[in-house]
Amino acid sequence: MTSGVTIGEFSRLCHLSAKTLRYYHDIGLLVPADVDGETGHRRYHPGQVGDAHLIRRLRGLDMPLAEIRTVLAAPGEEPRAEALARHLDRMEAELARTRGVVASLRRLLDAAPPVTVLYRAHAPASVLRVGARVARPDVAAWCGTAFGELFGALAQAGADPAGVAGCTYSAEFFEQDAGEVVAFVPVLPGAFAGDPRLSALPGRRYAVAVHAGPFADCDLTYGALGAHVAEHDTALAEPIVEHYLVGPQHTDDEERFRTEVCWPVAG
């Protein structure tokens, strides 16, 4: 029967250096089974190898030490597995975000096709609308909820949209990273009488460009369209309108998203 293994032996068992093991002892993350009161020599129980292997892998996933301590302290396998699953979910979300940024950077480096700018006058339109002050990081989730409400109202009434759904974005939204956003779905005149969400989009003249691709790159179309307007037109301090021509229900990569950006101009 062994009384434990030395720190050197334990280091070979778990592939953690003696320096790292001493540090984990100092912070209370992996405490030796026994410490000699006179020499200070540490001895580990072979049953601690599993915790050491887990710590090593979690540090490889950049889990903070405080969270690792919580995982190790979990009372049983199920709570430990739940804590690990939460961290893996966060990592997968961060990985997806990183991949999206990398792909966007690659597209930025590629020669972008010129943006075609058209002009169009929008007549006033009856819409169902939901508006709120929204922070930029929250806008995608907010739009999902808002359009769920609006299309749910149409489905409940047995009605179809009378045009393309979209959002308006106030100047404050861009300048302050938070501002008024209005999600809307066009409806037939006279429909939804008495519904507090019924409103009218005012008539405006717009410079219009279509963005094809993910929303992460929509700023490229905004930049090209806004530069064109600055050079050739007089921009109005009115909300910019986006029309969502094609949404994520389409599977073709090139046609997965098509967003019409409408910049209000004088005239």
C-alpha positions as CSV (number, residue, x, y, z in Angstrom):
1,M,0.0,0.0,0.0
2,T,1.5,3.4,-1.0
3,S,1.3,6.5,1.1
4,G,1.1,8.6,-2.0
5,V,3.5,9.8,-4.7
6,T,6.0,12.6,-4.7
7,I,5.4,15.8,-6.6
8,G,7.9,14.6,-9.2
9,E,6.1,11.3,-9.7
10,F,2.7,13.0,-9.8
11,S,4.1,15.4,-12.4
12,R,4.9,12.5,-14.7
13,L,1.4,11.0,-14.0
14,C,-0.5,14.1,-15.0
15,H,1.8,16.0,-17.3
16,L,1.8,19.1,-15.1
17,S,5.1,20.6,-14.1
18,A,6.2,20.6,-10.4
19,K,6.1,24.4,-10.6
20,T,2.5,24.4,-11.8
21,L,1.5,21.9,-9.1
22,R,3.1,24.0,-6.4
23,Y,1.1,27.0,-7.8
24,Y,-2.1,25.1,-7.8
25,H,-1.5,24.1,-4.2
26,D,-0.8,27.7,-3.2
27,I,-4.1,28.9,-4.6
28,G,-6.0,25.9,-3.2
29,L,-6.9,24.5,-6.6
30,L,-5.2,21.1,-6.3
31,V,-4.1,20.4,-2.7
32,P,-1.7,17.5,-2.1
33,A,-3.0,14.6,0.0
34,D,-0.2,15.2,2.5
35,V,2.4,17.8,3.2
36,D,5.4,17.0,5.5
37,G,5.3,19.5,8.3
38,E,9.1,19.5,8.6
39,T,10.3,19.3,5.0
40,G,7.3,20.7,3.2
41,H,7.5,17.9,0.8
42,R,4.2,17.3,-1.0
43,R,2.7,13.8,-1.6
44,Y,-0.3,13.2,-3.9
45,H,-2.8,10.4,-3.9
46,P,-3.1,8.5,-7.2
47,G,-6.8,9.2,-7.0
48,Q,-6.1,12.9,-7.6
49,V,-4.8,12.2,-11.1
50,G,-8.3,12.5,-12.6
51,D,-8.7,16.0,-11.2
52,A,-5.2,17.0,-12.4
53,H,-6.1,15.7,-16.0
54,L,-9.3,17.7,-15.9
55,I,-7.6,20.9,-14.7
56,R,-5.0,20.6,-17.5
57,R,-7.6,20.3,-20.2
58,L,-9.8,23.1,-18.8
59,R,-6.8,25.4,-18.7
60,G,-6.1,24.4,-22.3
61,L,-9.6,25.7,-23.0
62,D,-8.8,29.0,-21.2
63,M,-11.3,28.3,-18.4
64,P,-10.7,30.8,-15.6
65,L,-9.2,29.3,-12.4
66,A,-12.2,30.4,-10.4
67,E,-14.5,28.4,-12.7
68,I,-12.3,25.4,-12.6
69,R,-12.5,25.5,-8.8
70,T,-16.3,25.6,-9.0
71,V,-16.2,22.5,-11.4
72,L,-14.0,20.6,-9.0
73,A,-16.1,21.5,-6.0
74,A,-19.4,20.3,-7.7
75,P,-21.1,17.7,-5.6
76,G,-21.3,14.8,-8.1
77,E,-20.9,14.0,-11.7
78,E,-24.0,15.7,-13.0
79,P,-23.4,19.2,-11.6
80,R,-19.8,18.9,-12.8
81,A,-21.0,18.0,-16.3
82,E,-23.4,20.9,-16.3
83,A,-20.7,23.4,-15.3
84,L,-18.5,22.0,-18.1
85,A,-21.3,22.2,-20.6
86,R,-21.9,25.8,-19.8
87,H,-18.3,26.7,-20.5
88,L,-18.2,24.7,-23.7
89,D,-21.3,26.5,-24.9
90,R,-19.6,29.9,-24.2
91,M,-16.5,28.7,-26.1
92,E,-18.5,27.5,-29.1
93,A,-20.3,30.9,-29.3
94,E,-17.0,32.7,-29.1
95,L,-15.5,30.4,-31.7
96,A,-18.4,31.1,-34.0
97,R,-18.0,34.9,-33.4
98,T,-14.2,34.6,-34.2
99,R,-14.8,32.7,-37.4
100,G,-17.3,35.3,-38.5
101,V,-14.9,38.1,-37.9
102,V,-12.1,36.2,-39.7
103,A,-14.4,35.6,-42.7
104,S,-15.4,39.2,-42.7
105,L,-11.8,40.4,-42.7
106,R,-11.1,38.1,-45.6
107,R,-14.0,39.6,-47.5
108,L,-12.7,43.1,-46.7
109,L,-9.3,42.2,-48.2
110,D,-10.9,40.9,-51.4
111,A,-11.8,43.4,-54.1
112,A,-15.4,44.3,-53.4
113,P,-17.7,44.8,-56.4
114,P,-18.9,48.3,-56.8
115,V,-22.2,49.1,-55.1
116,T,-25.1,50.1,-57.5
117,V,-27.0,53.0,-56.1
118,L,-30.6,53.7,-57.3
119,Y,-33.1,56.3,-56.3
120,R,-36.7,55.6,-55.3
121,A,-39.5,57.5,-53.7
122,H,-41.5,55.6,-51.1
123,A,-45.1,56.4,-50.7
124,P,-46.6,56.4,-47.2
125,A,-47.4,52.9,-46.2
126,S,-49.6,51.3,-43.5
127,V,-47.5,49.0,-41.2
128,L,-47.6,47.1,-38.0
129,R,-44.7,48.3,-36.0
130,V,-42.8,47.6,-32.8
131,G,-40.3,50.2,-31.6
132,A,-37.8,50.4,-28.8
133,R,-34.5,52.0,-27.8
134,V,-32.0,49.2,-28.5
135,A,-28.3,48.8,-27.9
136,R,-26.3,47.8,-31.0
137,P,-25.1,44.5,-29.5
138,D,-28.7,43.5,-28.8
139,V,-30.3,44.5,-32.1
140,A,-30.3,41.0,-33.7
141,A,-32.0,39.4,-30.7
142,W,-34.4,42.3,-30.4
143,C,-35.4,42.1,-34.1
144,G,-36.0,38.4,-33.8
145,T,-38.4,39.0,-30.9
146,A,-40.1,42.0,-32.6
147,F,-40.6,40.2,-36.0
148,G,-41.9,37.2,-34.1
149,E,-44.6,39.3,-32.5
150,L,-45.5,41.1,-35.8
151,F,-45.7,38.0,-38.0
152,G,-47.5,36.2,-35.2
153,A,-50.2,39.0,-35.3
154,L,-50.5,38.5,-39.0
155,A,-50.8,34.8,-38.7
156,Q,-53.5,35.1,-36.0
157,A,-55.5,37.4,-38.2
158,G,-55.0,35.2,-41.2
159,A,-53.4,38.0,-43.1
160,D,-50.3,38.1,-45.4
161,P,-47.7,41.0,-45.4
162,A,-48.5,43.7,-47.9
163,G,-44.8,44.2,-48.7
164,V,-41.3,43.6,-47.5
165,A,-40.6,43.7,-43.8
166,G,-37.8,45.9,-42.4
167,C,-36.5,48.2,-39.7
168,T,-35.8,51.9,-39.3
169,Y,-32.6,53.0,-37.5
170,S,-32.3,56.4,-35.9
171,A,-29.2,58.5,-36.2
172,E,-28.7,58.1,-32.5
173,F,-28.4,54.3,-32.9
174,F,-25.3,54.8,-35.0
175,E,-23.9,57.7,-33.1
176,Q,-24.4,56.5,-29.6
177,D,-24.5,52.7,-30.2
178,A,-28.0,52.7,-28.9
179,G,-31.1,54.4,-30.2
180,E,-34.6,54.0,-31.6
181,V,-35.2,51.0,-33.8
182,V,-38.5,50.2,-35.3
183,A,-39.4,46.8,-36.8
184,F,-42.3,47.0,-39.3
185,V,-44.4,44.8,-41.6
186,P,-46.5,46.4,-44.3
187,V,-50.3,45.7,-44.1
188,L,-53.2,46.5,-46.4
189,P,-54.8,49.9,-45.8
190,G,-57.7,49.6,-43.4
191,A,-56.4,46.3,-41.9
192,F,-55.8,46.0,-38.2
193,A,-57.9,49.0,-37.3
194,G,-57.7,49.6,-33.6
195,D,-54.4,47.7,-33.2
196,P,-52.0,50.0,-31.2
197,R,-49.2,48.8,-33.4
198,L,-50.8,50.1,-36.6
199,S,-48.9,53.1,-37.9
200,A,-47.8,54.7,-41.2
201,L,-44.3,55.0,-42.6
202,P,-43.9,58.5,-44.0
203,G,-43.2,59.0,-47.7
204,R,-39.5,59.7,-48.5
205,R,-37.0,59.8,-51.3
206,Y,-34.1,57.4,-50.8
207,A,-30.8,56.5,-52.3
208,V,-30.9,52.7,-52.3
209,A,-28.3,49.9,-52.4
210,V,-28.6,46.2,-51.9
211,H,-26.3,44.4,-49.5
212,A,-25.8,40.7,-50.4
213,G,-24.3,38.6,-47.6
214,P,-24.1,38.4,-43.8
215,F,-25.2,41.3,-41.7
216,A,-21.6,41.5,-40.2
217,D,-20.5,43.0,-43.6
218,C,-23.5,45.4,-43.9
219,D,-21.2,48.3,-42.9
220,L,-19.4,48.0,-46.2
221,T,-22.6,48.7,-48.1
222,Y,-23.4,51.5,-45.7
223,G,-20.0,53.0,-46.3
224,A,-20.3,52.9,-50.1
225,L,-23.8,54.1,-50.1
226,G,-23.2,56.9,-47.6
227,A,-20.1,58.0,-49.4
228,H,-22.2,58.2,-52.7
229,V,-24.8,60.3,-50.9
230,A,-22.3,62.6,-49.4
231,E,-20.8,63.3,-52.8
232,H,-24.0,63.5,-54.9
233,D,-26.9,64.3,-52.6
234,T,-28.1,66.1,-49.5
235,A,-28.6,63.5,-46.7
236,L,-31.6,64.0,-44.4
237,A,-31.3,63.4,-40.6
238,E,-34.1,60.9,-40.8
239,P,-34.0,57.2,-39.9
240,I,-32.3,54.8,-42.4
241,V,-34.6,52.1,-43.6
242,E,-33.5,48.5,-44.1
243,H,-35.7,46.1,-46.1
244,Y,-35.0,42.4,-45.6
245,L,-35.5,40.9,-49.1
246,V,-34.1,37.4,-48.3
247,G,-33.6,35.9,-44.9
248,P,-31.9,33.0,-43.2
249,Q,-34.5,30.5,-44.3
250,H,-32.7,30.4,-47.7
251,T,-29.8,27.9,-47.9
252,D,-27.8,29.2,-50.9
253,D,-24.8,30.9,-49.4
254,E,-24.7,33.8,-51.9
255,E,-28.4,34.5,-51.5
256,R,-28.6,33.7,-47.8
257,F,-29.1,37.4,-46.9
258,R,-30.1,40.3,-49.1
259,T,-30.7,43.6,-47.3
260,E,-31.9,46.8,-49.0
261,V,-30.4,49.9,-47.4
262,C,-32.4,53.0,-48.0
263,W,-30.7,56.4,-47.2
264,P,-33.1,59.4,-46.9
265,V,-32.1,62.2,-49.2
266,A,-33.6,65.6,-50.2
267,G,-35.5,66.0,-53.4
